[in-house]
């Protein structure tokens, strides 16, 4: 969002260079293709490292908020309202005092 005005020219030249150098360089890795199913068991750690890593993100979120999430949201809102009201009341009193201990 706060990029220099000439950012896109630099990005375009970098991408153009990358596509031109496609046949001249050796890739150091590849992107992992989509995973169709979760593995049944985690593979045992091997001594040989292939240099490839796959990350599988799963979501068990059904689209609705759980009760504990609603309770946490309501509690956070109550704390925010209470703190804001106390600060407004303290500022509008017009007297200077030390904060309560």
N, C-alpha and C positions, 0 to 999 in steps of 0.2 A: 504494500500500500504506500510505503514511503520510498519508493524506488526513484533513482535518478531519472530524469527525462530521457536519457539516451540508453536506458536499460534494454529496451526491446531491440535496438540495433545490435547491442552486444550479444544478446541471447540468440538472435537470428544468425549472427556470424558464427557463434559457437556451435549451433545445431548444423549449419551448413558445413562447417569443418568436420564435424563428427560423421555426417553422411558421406562426405568426400573421402574420408580416411577409412571407411568401412573395410575395404579390401587390403589396407596396408597395416592394420593392427591385429593383434591376437587378443580376443576377449579374455577377461580373467574370471568370468562366471556367466551364468545365465539366470534368468528369472524362472521361478518354479511355476509349473502349470497349475491349473485349478485342481484342488483335491476333491474327489467325488464323495468319499466316505471317510469317517473317522477311523483310524487304525484300531484294531481289536485290542492289541496290547502294545505297550511301548517297547521298541526294540532295545536289546541289550547294548550297553556301551561297548563299542569296539575300539581296538587300539589304533586302527587306521582312520585318519581323518580325510574325508573326501572333499571338504571345502564347501559343501552345499548345506544349506540350512532351510528347512521348510517350517513355516509358522502357520498353525491352524487355529483360527479364531472361531469359537462357537458362541452362540447366543441362545439362552434358554428363556429369553424374555418373550412373554406371550402378548405384549402390546398393551397391557393394563398395569396400573400401579398396584403394588402389593400393599397390604395394610401397614406394614412397618415403614414403607416409603411415604405413605400419606401421613402417618404419625410424625415422622421426622420432618416432613415439609411443614406441617402445622406447628410443630414445636419451634422450628427455625423462624417461622413468620411471627409467632408470639414473642420470641426473644427480640426480634428486630423492632417490632412495634413498641415493646416495653422500653427498650433502650432509647429509641427515638423520642418517645413521649417524655421520658425523664430528662433527656438533654434539652428538649424544648422548654420544659418547665423550669429547669435550672437557669437557662439563658434569659427567660422572660421575667425572672424574679427581680432582676435589677440590682442585686446585691452581690458582692464578691465574698466568697467563702471558700474554705478548703474543702476538697472532696471528702466524703465520709470514709472513715477507716473501717 
